[in-house]
Amino acid sequence: MSIIKKYVSRFFGPRVKQFEWSIWTSWFIELPVEQALKKICEVGFKYIELSAEHMNEILARNREIYLDSNSRDRALSIDEPCPLNKLSSLLESLGLKAIHVHGPFDLVDFTSKSIYERIKEAEKWIEYAHKLGLPTIVCHPFTLRELSPSKCKEMNLKFYGEVVKFCREYGVKIALENIDSKCKYGAKISNLIEIIEALSDEYLGICLDTSHANLSAYPNKVEEAVLEAGQYVIATHLSDNLGEKDDHLMLGRGKIDWSKVLEAFREIGYSKPLNLEIPGEIQNLSTEEKFSKLKNILIELNKFNAISE
C-alpha cells in the first residue's frame, strides 16, 4: 500500500488539505425540488447532488416522457410546472452549486425497454443536465448475473459508446458508479476502467461509492478502491455500512476506516466536494427531524477533515 500511495502522490500532485461537503437532495425526498433546495441551503450546505428522484420530477413537470420507472409515480404526482430557468436562478440565489446529478436507475435495464429506447432516455437526461449547468451525471454500468463478464463488458461498450456521443454534444460527463454485488460486473474498479479506456473518451469517469466498495470487491479496504480509481474519480457517493448490507449510514457509523479512505482521496488529489448519500439516516423521520439531524451532521463533518491530516 505504501508503494501505491507514494506513486499516486507523485502522479497526481499536491494533497487536498480540507474537503468540502455535498448532500444528495433526496435527504428531503418528500419535498418538491425547490423546497428541498431551500431546506438544504437553510441547513448550511453549499453543494448538492441533484438526486434521480428530483431530476425525474423536473422532467415530469416539464412534460417529458423519458422518466425513471423507479420514481415515476412520485414525479407525476407534482403538477406544478418547473421552468428550468427559474430553477437555475433559484440555485444561484441560494448560493448552491450542483456538482453532479444521479441518472435514472432503470437506464441499463434492457429487459423492459430496448437499448435504443434507453439511449433516448439517456440523451434526454444529459440534455437536462446541460440545461441546468450540471457537469456530471452518475450512471450505473450494465450488469446481469446470467451473463459472463466479457458479455457484460460488450453490452456496456455498445450502450455507453452511443451515449457518450451526447455527452460530447452537451458537454456533460458520465461517472460510472461501482455497484455493490460480488456477483455482478461493475463491482470492481477495474471493470469501470476497462470500459473507460476501451472507449477512450474524456467524457467518461468514475463515481466512487464507498459503501458499495465495502460490500463487494473491497471489504475493509475501501481506500484501495479510491487509489485504484485515481485520476478517473469525478464524482462520489459517501456512506458507511456494517459490511453486510447497503445501510447508507453517516460516516463513522459503520465499519469503514475513514482515516484511510479520506487519506486516499487526499493522495489522489481529489478536490471536489465529497457527496453524502445516506438514506439510512432518514428512515421514519419528519421533515423537521431531518432538518435538525442534517444540521448536526454538517457540524459532525468538520472532524473528518482532521482525522487523516
C-alpha positions in Angstrom: 0.0 0.0 0.0 2.8 2.4 0.9 4.4 2.0 -2.6 1.0 2.7 -4.3 0.5 5.8 -2.1 3.9 7.1 -3.0 3.3 6.6 -6.7 -0.2 8.1 -6.6 1.1 11.1 -4.7 3.8 11.8 -7.2 1.5 11.3 -10.2 -1.4 13.4 -9.0 0.4 16.3 -7.3 -0.4 18.2 -4.1 -2.7 16.8 -1.4 -6.0 18.3 -0.6 -5.9 19.9 2.8 -9.6 20.5 3.6 -12.6 18.7 2.0 -15.9 20.5 1.3 -19.1 18.5 1.6 -22.2 17.9 -0.6 -25.5 16.3 0.2 -27.8 14.5 -2.3 -31.2 16.3 -2.5 -33.3 13.2 -1.6 -32.5 13.8 2.0 -35.7 15.8 1.6 -37.3 13.4 -0.9 -40.8 14.2 0.4 -40.4 17.8 -0.8 -40.6 19.2 -4.3 -37.2 20.1 -5.6 -37.5 23.8 -5.0 -38.4 23.3 -1.3 -35.7 20.7 -0.9 -33.1 23.1 -2.2 -34.3 25.8 0.2 -34.1 23.4 3.2 -30.6 22.3 2.3 -29.5 25.9 1.9 -31.0 26.7 5.3 -29.1 23.9 6.9 -25.8 25.3 5.6 -24.7 23.1 2.8 -23.2 24.8 -0.3 -23.0 21.8 -2.6 -25.6 19.2 -3.7 -26.0 16.2 -5.9 -29.4 16.5 -7.6 -31.0 13.1 -6.9 -32.5 10.8 -9.5 -35.9 11.4 -7.8 -35.7 15.1 -8.1 -34.3 15.1 -11.6 -37.2 12.7 -12.6 -39.6 15.2 -11.0 -38.1 18.1 -13.1 -38.6 16.1 -16.3 -42.1 15.2 -15.4 -43.0 18.8 -14.6 -41.7 19.7 -18.0 -44.0 17.1 -19.6 -41.1 14.9 -20.7 -41.8 11.2 -21.3 -38.4 9.6 -20.5 -39.0 9.1 -16.8 -37.2 6.7 -14.5 -39.7 4.0 -13.6 -38.3 3.8 -10.0 -39.8 7.2 -9.0 -42.3 7.7 -11.8 -45.4 7.9 -9.6 -43.7 10.4 -7.3 -42.7 12.5 -10.3 -46.1 12.5 -11.8 -47.8 13.4 -8.5 -46.5 17.0 -8.7 -48.4 19.0 -11.2 -46.9 22.5 -11.0 -44.6 23.4 -13.9 -40.9 23.7 -13.2 -39.2 26.1 -15.7 -35.5 25.4 -15.9 -34.5 29.0 -16.0 -36.3 29.6 -12.7 -34.7 26.5 -11.1 -31.3 27.7 -12.2 -32.0 31.1 -10.8 -33.1 29.6 -7.5 -29.8 27.6 -7.2 -27.9 30.8 -7.9 -29.9 32.9 -5.4 -29.4 30.2 -2.7 -25.7 30.0 -3.4 -26.0 26.3 -4.0 -23.8 24.5 -6.6 -24.9 21.2 -8.1 -21.8 19.2 -8.6 -23.5 16.2 -10.2 -26.9 14.6 -10.9 -27.8 11.0 -10.5 -29.1 9.4 -13.7 -32.1 7.1 -13.9 -31.8 3.9 -12.0 -33.5 1.9 -14.8 -31.1 3.2 -17.5 -29.4 -0.1 -18.1 -32.5 -2.3 -17.7 -32.7 -3.7 -21.2 -35.4 -6.2 -20.3 -38.3 -3.7 -20.0 -37.1 -1.4 -22.8 -34.8 -1.8 -25.8 -31.3 -0.4 -25.8 -32.4 2.2 -28.4 -35.1 3.5 -26.0 -32.6 3.6 -23.2 -30.2 5.6 -25.3 -33.0 8.1 -26.0 -33.7 8.3 -22.2 -30.0 8.9 -21.5 -29.9 11.7 -24.2 -32.9 13.5 -22.6 -31.4 13.3 -19.1 -28.0 14.5 -20.4 -29.8 17.4 -22.2 -31.5 18.5 -19.0 -28.2 18.2 -17.1 -26.7 20.5 -19.6 -29.6 23.0 -19.4 -29.2 23.1 -15.6 -25.5 23.6 -15.8 -24.7 20.2 -14.2 -21.2 19.0 -15.3 -21.6 15.3 -14.5 -24.3 12.6 -14.5 -23.8 9.5 -12.4 -24.9 6.2 -14.1 -24.7 2.5 -13.3 -22.9 0.1 -15.5 -24.9 -2.7 -17.2 -24.8 -6.0 -15.4 -26.7 -9.2 -15.4 -25.9 -12.3 -13.2 -26.6 -14.7 -16.0 -24.1 -13.1 -18.4 -20.3 -13.5 -18.4 -18.1 -10.5 -17.5 -17.0 -10.3 -21.1 -20.6 -10.2 -22.4 -21.4 -7.5 -19.8 -18.4 -5.5 -20.9 -19.5 -5.8 -24.5 -23.0 -4.5 -23.6 -21.6 -1.6 -21.7 -19.3 -0.7 -24.7 -22.3 -0.9 -27.0 -24.5 1.3 -24.9 -22.1 3.8 -23.5 -20.3 4.1 -26.8 -23.5 5.6 -28.1 -24.5 7.6 -25.0 -21.1 9.3 -24.8 -21.8 11.0 -28.1 -24.5 13.1 -26.4 -22.0 13.8 -23.6 -19.7 15.4 -26.1 -22.5 17.3 -27.7 -23.8 18.7 -24.4 -20.5 19.0 -22.5 -21.7 16.7 -19.7 -19.5 13.8 -18.3 -20.7 10.4 -17.3 -19.5 9.0 -14.0 -19.8 5.2 -13.9 -20.7 4.1 -10.4 -19.2 0.9 -8.8 -22.0 -1.3 -7.8 -22.4 -3.5 -4.7 -22.8 -7.1 -5.6 -19.8 -9.6 -5.6 -21.6 -11.5 -8.4 -22.1 -8.5 -10.8 -19.9 -6.9 -13.3 -19.1 -3.4 -12.2 -18.2 -4.0 -8.6 -14.5 -3.9 -9.3 -13.0 -0.6 -10.2 -11.0 -2.4 -12.9 -14.4 -3.2 -14.7 -15.2 0.5 -14.9 -11.7 1.5 -16.0 -11.7 -1.1 -18.8 -15.0 0.5 -20.2 -13.5 4.0 -20.0 -10.2 3.0 -21.6 -11.8 0.9 -24.3 -14.0 3.9 -25.3 -11.0 6.2 -24.8 -13.2 9.2 -24.1 -12.6 12.2 -21.8 -16.3 12.4 -21.0 -16.2 9.2 -19.0 -15.1 8.8 -15.4 -15.9 7.0 -12.1 -18.3 7.8 -9.3 -16.7 6.2 -6.2 -19.3 4.7 -3.9 -17.7 3.8 -0.6 -20.5 1.6 0.7 -20.7 -0.4 -2.5 -16.9 -0.9 -2.4 -17.1 -2.1 1.2 -19.8 -4.7 0.3 -18.2 -6.1 -2.8 -14.6 -6.1 -4.0 -13.0 -4.1 -1.3 -14.3 -5.2 2.2 -12.5 -3.3 4.9 -10.1 -1.8 2.4 -12.2 0.9 0.6 -9.1 3.1 0.4 -7.7 0.7 -2.2 -10.8 1.3 -4.4 -10.1 5.1 -4.2 -6.4 4.7 -5.1 -7.2 2.3 -7.9 -9.7 4.6 -9.4 -7.3 7.5 -9.1 -7.5 10.1 -11.9 -10.8 8.7 -13.1 -12.8 9.8 -10.0 -15.1 12.6 -11.0 -18.0 12.1 -8.6 -18.5 10.5 -5.1 -21.2 8.8 -3.1 -20.0 8.6 0.5 -21.8 6.5 3.1 -20.9 3.8 5.7 -22.2 0.3 6.4 -21.7 -2.6 8.7 -20.4 -4.8 5.9 -23.5 -6.9 5.5 -26.0 -4.8 3.5 -26.1 -1.3 1.9 -27.0 0.6 5.1 -26.2 4.0 3.7 -25.2 5.3 7.1 -23.4 8.5 8.1 -19.6 8.3 8.0 -18.3 6.8 11.2 -21.4 4.8 12.0 -20.3 1.6 10.2 -17.1 -0.3 9.7 -15.3 1.7 7.0 -12.0 3.2 8.1 -12.5 6.8 7.2 -9.0 7.9 8.1 -7.6 5.6 5.4 -10.4 6.5 2.9 -10.0 10.2 3.2 -6.2 9.9 3.2 -6.7 8.1 -0.2 -8.8 10.9 -1.6 -6.1 13.3 -0.5 -3.4 11.2 -2.1 -5.2 11.2 -5.5 -5.7 15.0 -5.2 -9.5 14.8 -5.4 -10.5 18.4 -4.8 -14.3 18.4 -5.5 -16.7 18.3 -2.6 -17.4 14.9 -1.2 -21.0 14.0 -1.6 -23.1 12.2 1.1 -25.7 9.7 0.0 -27.1 8.5 3.3 -30.8 7.4 3.2 -30.2 5.1 6.1 -30.2 8.1 8.3 -33.7 9.4 7.4 -36.0 6.4 7.9 -39.3 7.4 9.5 -38.2 11.0 10.2 -40.4 14.0 9.7 -39.1 16.9 7.6 -38.4 18.9 10.8 -36.5 16.0 12.3 -34.5 15.6 9.1 -33.6 19.3 9.2 -32.3 19.1 12.7 -30.4 15.9 12.0 -28.8 17.3 8.9 -27.6 20.4 10.8 -25.9 18.1 13.3 -24.3 16.1 10.5 -22.9 19.2 9.0 -21.3 20.0 12.3 -20.1 16.4 12.7 -18.4 16.5 9.3 -15.8 19.0 10.5 -14.0 16.3 12.4 -13.5 14.3 9.2 -11.2 17.0 7.8 -8.9 16.4 10.8 -8.8 12.6 11.1 -6.5 11.9 8.1 -4.4 15.1 8.2 
